[in-house]
């Protein structure tokens, strides 16, 4: 009896260690089972002075010689460029869509040129280096009408912010669970984020915070892209998502907003990915004769 009890305890400890090594969350079954069709790429970013990675998913009809629209799909805080491909059903959701999908790596940068580390120019890396890299190496339609940007959490904030600052680049900006209060009170609401927020945006009231505050950016009238915003009803970013859509409505900017059950989880983002991609497909203008 004593020997069996000891063995039982050892098994429990081993299982606990495995759970902790996976961050307490099981890997989705499809992650290990499927064969990826996404291509891994690396290029040198002049803005960051180092090599950066991204995945690119080509449409099924890419071999026909035509040019295609592009969606830049951004990861969240503590995430990486492979997340969308390994933690959601991205490839199956995009199987019938006729545009390229690019998922770049961006560290925990908030897609912003850092206020305290001049070498971390992650905004420039996306809008200058990455767009140029993709347009030069793939058959893209190199116009605003055929370019979209979207993301989750930090990436949702980044997508909307970059679209507001560079409306000449994007026809569509999408966000799932966007952290739109990043430059405002997120330091206080989420103290675990404070160190990185201070590194990227500087102290409260800094110039970098003001220049990257999506609510302040929305005050000017420009030829903005179409905005797609979605958030789970149990998400701690729900209030700031409601606030940004209220301001979009006030400024009479075209948008759609969706609240559905869910929290700040991969299950929610996976479930909302297909509606997001369908919205991208409706908004982007392709040209089957472009070569």
N, C-alpha and C positions, 0 to 999 in steps of 0.2 A: 504493500500500500504506500509506504513512504517513498519507495523508488518511483512508482507511477506518478505520485504527486510532484516529485522533483522534475521528472520529464515533462509534465504538463506545464509547470512554471517556466521551464526553459523554452518550450514552444511558444508560450505567450510572449516572453521577452524578445524572441527572435522576430515574431510577427510585428511587435511594436516597433522594433528597430527598422524593419522594412518600411512600415508606414511613415515613420519620421523621415526616412531617406527620400521619400516621394513627396514631402511637404504635406503629408496627411491626406492627399487627394490621389485617387487611383488614376492611372493613365487610361484614357478612353480606349476601348477595345480596338477601334478602327485604326488607331495610331500605329500599333505594332503589326496589324494585319495587312494593310494595303500597300501597294507599290506606288511611290510618288511619281507624279509627272511634272512636278515643279523643278526647274533648273536652278541650281545654286550658282551664284555669280559673285565675283569680287572685283572691285575697281578702286583706283586711287582717287580719294577726294582732295582736291586742291584746298578747299575751305578748312578741312580738318588736318591736312598734311599726313594722312595715313590711309591705309586700305580699309574699305568697308564692304560688308557683305549684304546681299539681298537675294531673295528668291524671286523667280519670275515664272508665271504660269501662262503659257501660250494658248490661245483659243484653238479649238479642234480644226478650224479651217485656215490656220496660219499659213499652211503650205501652198495656198492658192495664189500667192504673190501679191495680194492686196495689202493696203495699209489699214491699221486698226486703232481704235481708241485705247486709252490706258487708264486703269484705276491704280492709284497708289494707296495701299492699305497699311495703316500704321499700327504698331503694337503699343501696349500699355506699359505703365511703370513696372520695373523689375522684370520686364518681358524681353523678347528677342525676336529677330526677324523670322524665325521658323514657327512661332506660336500659331499663327493663323492656319498654317498647313498641318500642324501636328495636333492641335487641340480643338479644331472644328472640322466640319465636313466641307471645307472650302472647295476641294477639287470636284466633288460630286455636285455641289451647289453651282459651280461655275461651268459645268460640263457642256451646257448648251448655249453659253454666252459667247458673244463674238467680240471680246476685248481682252487685252493683256491685263494681268494683275501682278503688281510688283509689291513685295513686302520687304521694306528696307530695315536694317538694323539702325538703332538710334540711341542705344544705351538708356540712361534715365534722364535724358536731356530736356524733356518737355518741348522738344522740337524748337529750341530757342537758342539764340546766340548768348552765351553765358555772360552774366554781369561781372563775374569774379574770375573767370578763367578764359582769357582772350583766345586761347587756342581751340576752345569748344564752340565752334560756330555751326551748330546743328541746323539752324534755320537755313543758312546759306547752303549747307550740304544737301538739303532736300530740294529747295527750289532752284538752285543753280546747278550743282554737280550731278545729282541723281537724275533729274529730268533730262539734262543734256546727255548723260550716259545712256539712258534708255532710248532717247530719240536718235542717237547716233548709231546704236548697235542693233536696233530692231525696227521693223517696218511699222512705225507709228504714224498717226495723223498728227502733225506737229502744230496743232491749233487748240485754242481754248475750248472750242465746241466738242472736242473729242478727248478731253482730259478731266479726270475726277480724282478726288482725294477723300479718304475716309479713315476712321480708326475707332478704337475702343479706349475708354477711360482717358489716360494721358494722351493717347493717339486721337481720341475724339476731340479733345481740346486742341491738339496740334493741327488736325485737319481743318477745323473751323477757323482757327486763328490764321493759318497760312492762306486760306481762301479769302479771308477778310483783308489781309495785307497784300495779297497778290491776286486780285480778282481777274486780272488779264490772263492768268495761267489756267484757271479751272472753271469748268461749267457746272460742276456739282461738288458739294462738300457734305459728307455724311458723318454722323457721330452716334455711337452706341455707348451709353453711360458716360458721356463726356464730363471731364473734371473742369468745368468752365470757371470755377472759382479759384483756380490755381494761383492767380496773382493777388487774390483778395484775402479771404480768411481761412484758406485751407491749412495754413501753418498752425492755426489754433484748433481747428476741427480735427485735424489728423497730425498730432505732434510727431508721429513716426516719420512723416514726410518732411519735417521742418528743415533738417540739415541740407537736403538736396534742393529744396525750394529756395533757401537762402543762397546757396551756391549758384543756382541758375538765375534767379530773379533779383538777388540782392535784398536789402532790408526793405520793410514796408515803406511805401512812398517813393521808392527808387524810380529812376527814369525807365529802367528796363521793365519794371512791373507795369507802369503806365503804357508803355509802347506795346505790351503783349497782353493787355487786358481786353478780352473779347467784347466786353460790354462797352468799353470806351471806343474800340475800333468800329463798333456798329453805329456810332453817332454820325458818321459822315455818310453822305449819299453818294454811292458809286454803283457801277454796273456789276453788282454782286452775282455770284453763282446761285444755283438752286440749293437750298439747304434741306437736309434730311436729318432729323433728330429723333432718337428713340431712347427710352430709359425704363428700367424695371420699376414697378411700384414699390418694391422693397429695397431699392438702391439708396445708399446714403447720399448720392448725387442727384436725387430726384428734384429737390428744391431749386438747385442751380440750373437744371435742365428746363424746368418750368419757367424760370426767370429769363433764360436766353430766348426761349420761344415767345414769351410775352413781348420782349423787346423787338424780335423779328417782326411780330405782328404790328407793333406800334410804328416801326419804321417802314411798314408796308413792303417788306422784302418777301419774295416767294419762298415758301417752306412747307414742309409737312412734319407733323409731330405724332409720335406713337408712344403711348404708355401701355405696357402689358405686364402681366405678373412675372416677377423675377427679381433677382438681386444682382450684386456685382460679382457675377460668376461666369465661368466658361459655359455652363449649361444655357444661361440666358443668351450670351453672345452667339453661341452656335445656333440657337433657335431663331435669332433675329438676323442672322447673316443672309439667308435667302431673300427675305423682303428687302434688305438693303441692296443686294446685288441686282434685284429686279428693278429697283428704283434707279440705280445707276444705268442699267440698260435702257430704261425709258428716257433718260435725260441726255445721254451721250449721243451725238450725231456722227454716225460712221458714213463712209462713202465707199461702196464696193468697187468703184472704178478708180480709186486712188492707188497709184503704184509708185 
